[in-house]
Amino acid sequence: MTPGARAQAVLAALDAPGPLAPFTDADPGFGLAEAYRTAAALAALRRARGERPVGRKLGFTNRTIWDEYGVRAPIWGFVYDTTVRPLDDGPLALAPFAEPRIEPEIVLRLAAAPRPGMTPEELIGCVGGIAFGFEIVQSVFPGWRFRAPDTVAAAALHGALRTGPFVPLTPDLAGRLAAFPVTLWRDGAVAAAGDATDVLGGGPIAALAHLAGLLAADPDAAPLAPGEIVATGTLTRALPVAPGEAWRAEADLPGVAPVGIRFAP
């Protein structure tokens, strides 16, 4: 199966949505290099029909979930003008997503382009603002059964990104980004908790550094650019969501308000 054929299969499953057998079932040798070529073909299909990439998302940056999903390193994919919205955009319908789950995340807006090898202080200088929000991830592979290359090929499991307001990265806020607790509620009851240290040991800035390195190692991947947003990965376990539910998340960060999302009945 060619990257283009795989990309067509993924796009059809995302649009339906419908189940798709993991590519690694039929081809155990399907690896990350071929998966990123498939992801590039998928991105080209989406651009051809008018979707515009507005940034990137990282997956599997939270090391506490690696055993759950059978992965050992982060992945990345694009987010689009069709998938990113502010949280005040109203209730989100879940029907377009395959087995959706929710992830509370820090999203960075870049003012300058990060480079591999930058210090944390230099990377912080590339960030123009941060927002707290939710990524809705999805699996076209039934039962969330896959291997890492499958997830890369399937748009890095991205479904939607909903963000709170972006706020400036003050020195006080920057000094807290590496370690802060997060609590996630479902319908008023605590559903999960986590800490930024779970994200590659150093929080959102560590995730940004990892992404810059991943892109630099791939000759076919465009580097990050000013104006892009970067969703840095879940701060808790990803949990299933259902129509009618109300979710809320709080991060203990100065100037970053709690965020909430409701799913349409």
DRENPAPA-759479 format. One record per residue (C-alpha): residue number from 1; x negated, y, z negated. Coordinates in steps of 0.5 Angstrom, whole numbers. Example, Ala and Ser with C-alpha at 12.3 -4.5 7.8 and 13.67 -1.06 7.14 Angstrom:
<tibas>
   pos       x       y       z
     1     -25      -9     -16
     2     -27      -2     -14
</tibas>
This chain:
<tibas>
   pos       x       y       z
     1       0       0       0
     2      -3       7       2
     3      -3      13      -3
     4       2      16       2
     5       7      10       1
     6       6      10      -6
     7       8      17      -7
     8      14      16      -2
     9      16      11      -7
    10      15      15     -13
    11      19      21     -10
    12      25      17      -9
    13      25      14     -16
    14      24      21     -19
    15      30      24     -15
    16      35      18     -16
    17      32      17     -21
    18      31       9     -21
    19      27       4     -23
    20      20       2     -20
    21      15      -4     -21
    22       9      -2     -24
    23       4      -1     -18
    24      -1      -5     -22
    25       3     -11     -22
    26       3     -12     -15
    27      -5     -10     -15
    28      -8     -11     -21
    29     -14      -7     -18
    30     -10      -1     -17
    31     -15       4     -21
    32     -15      11     -23
    33     -19      14     -17
    34     -13      11     -12
    35      -8      13     -17
    36     -10      21     -17
    37     -10      20      -9
    38      -3      18     -10
    39      -1      24     -14
    40      -5      28      -9
    41       0      25      -4
    42       6      26      -8
    43       4      33     -10
    44       4      35      -2
    45      11      32      -1
    46      13      36      -7
    47      10      42      -4
    48      13      41       3
    49      20      41       0
    50      19      48      -3
    51      16      46     -10
    52      10      50     -12
    53       5      48     -17
    54       5      53     -23
    55       0      49     -28
    56      -2      42     -30
    57       0      38     -36
    58      -4      33     -40
    59      -2      26     -42
    60      -5      22     -47
    61      -9      27     -51
    62      -6      25     -58
    63     -10      19     -60
    64      -5      16     -65
    65      -1      14     -59
    66      -6      10     -55
    67      -5       3     -58
    68       3       4     -57
    69       2       6     -49
    70      -4       1     -48
    71      -9       7     -46
    72     -16      10     -48
    73     -16      17     -45
    74     -12      23     -43
    75      -9      24     -36
    76      -7      30     -32
    77      -2      32     -27
    78       2      38     -24
    79       8      42     -27
    80      12      46     -22
    81      17      52     -21
    82      22      47     -21
    83      21      44     -28
    84      18      49     -32
    85      23      54     -36
    86      24      58     -42
    87      28      55     -48
    88      33      60     -47
    89      35      57     -41
    90      41      53     -44
    91      42      46     -45
    92      38      41     -41
    93      42      35     -37
    94      38      29     -38
    95      42      25     -32
    96      36      27     -27
    97      31      24     -32
    98      29      16     -32
    99      29      14     -40
   100      27      21     -42
   101      23      22     -48
   102      21      29     -52
   103      14      31     -54
   104      13      38     -58
   105       7      41     -55
   106       3      47     -54
   107       2      51     -48
   108      -3      55     -46
   109      -3      61     -40
   110     -10      62     -37
   111     -13      69     -36
   112     -19      66     -34
   113     -22      60     -31
   114     -25      55     -36
   115     -31      51     -33
   116     -34      45     -36
   117     -39      45     -41
   118     -36      52     -44
   119     -36      52     -52
   120     -29      53     -56
   121     -30      60     -57
   122     -31      61     -49
   123     -25      57     -48
   124     -21      61     -52
   125     -23      67     -49
   126     -20      64     -42
   127     -13      64     -46
   128      -9      70     -45
   129      -3      67     -49
   130       0      61     -52
   131       7      58     -53
   132      10      52     -57
   133      15      48     -53
   134      18      41     -51
   135      16      37     -45
   136      21      32     -43
   137      17      26     -40
   138      20      20     -36
   139      18      13     -34
   140      21      11     -27
   141      17       4     -30
   142      23       0     -34
   143      22       0     -41
   144      16       4     -41
   145      12      -1     -39
   146       6       1     -35
   147      -2       2     -34
   148      -6       8     -34
   149      -6       9     -27
   150       1       8     -26
   151       3      14     -30
   152      -2      18     -26
   153       1      16     -20
   154       8      17     -22
   155       7      25     -23
   156       3      24     -30
   157      10      22     -33
   158      12      29     -32
   159      20      31     -32
   160      21      38     -35
   161      17      43     -39
   162      21      48     -44
   163      17      53     -47
   164      18      59     -53
   165      16      66     -52
   166       8      66     -50
   167       4      70     -55
   168      -3      73     -55
   169      -8      69     -58
   170     -10      73     -64
   171     -17      71     -68
   172     -12      69     -74
   173      -8      64     -69
   174     -15      62     -65
   175     -18      60     -72
   176     -12      55     -73
   177     -11      52     -67
   178     -16      46     -68
   179     -12      43     -74
   180      -5      45     -76
   181       1      41     -78
   182       8      40     -74
   183      14      37     -75
   184      20      35     -71
   185      27      34     -72
   186      33      31     -69
   187      40      33     -71
   188      37      36     -77
   189      33      30     -80
   190      26      29     -79
   191      24      25     -73
   192      17      25     -73
   193      11      29     -76
   194       3      30     -73
   195      -3      35     -73
   196      -7      38     -68
   197     -13      34     -70
   198      -9      28     -67
   199     -10      32     -60
   200     -18      29     -58
   201     -20      31     -65
   202     -20      39     -64
   203     -13      41     -62
   204     -10      45     -55
   205     -17      48     -54
   206     -20      41     -54
   207     -15      38     -49
   208     -17      44     -45
   209     -24      43     -45
   210     -22      35     -43
   211     -18      38     -37
   212     -24      42     -34
   213     -28      36     -34
   214     -23      32     -31
   215     -22      36     -25
   216     -30      38     -24
   217     -31      30     -24
   218     -26      30     -18
   219     -28      33     -12
   220     -21      33      -9
   221     -18      36     -15
   222     -17      44     -15
   223     -20      47     -21
   224     -16      51     -26
   225     -14      58     -24
   226     -12      65     -28
   227      -5      65     -29
   228      -4      57     -29
   229      -1      54     -35
   230      -3      48     -39
   231       1      43     -43
   232      -4      40     -48
   233       0      34     -50
   234       4      32     -55
   235       3      33     -62
   236       7      27     -65
   237      10      21     -62
   238      14      21     -56
   239      21      20     -58
   240      27      18     -54
   241      33      23     -53
   242      40      22     -51
   243      46      27     -49
   244      49      32     -54
   245      43      32     -59
   246      39      38     -62
   247      32      38     -63
   248      27      43     -67
   249      20      43     -68
   250      16      47     -72
   251       8      49     -72
   252       5      52     -78
   253       1      57     -74
   254       1      65     -75
   255       6      68     -70
   256       9      62     -67
   257      16      61     -69
   258      20      54     -69
   259      23      52     -62
   260      29      48     -61
   261      33      45     -55
   262      40      42     -54
   263      41      37     -49
   264      48      37     -45
   265      53      32     -47
</tibas>
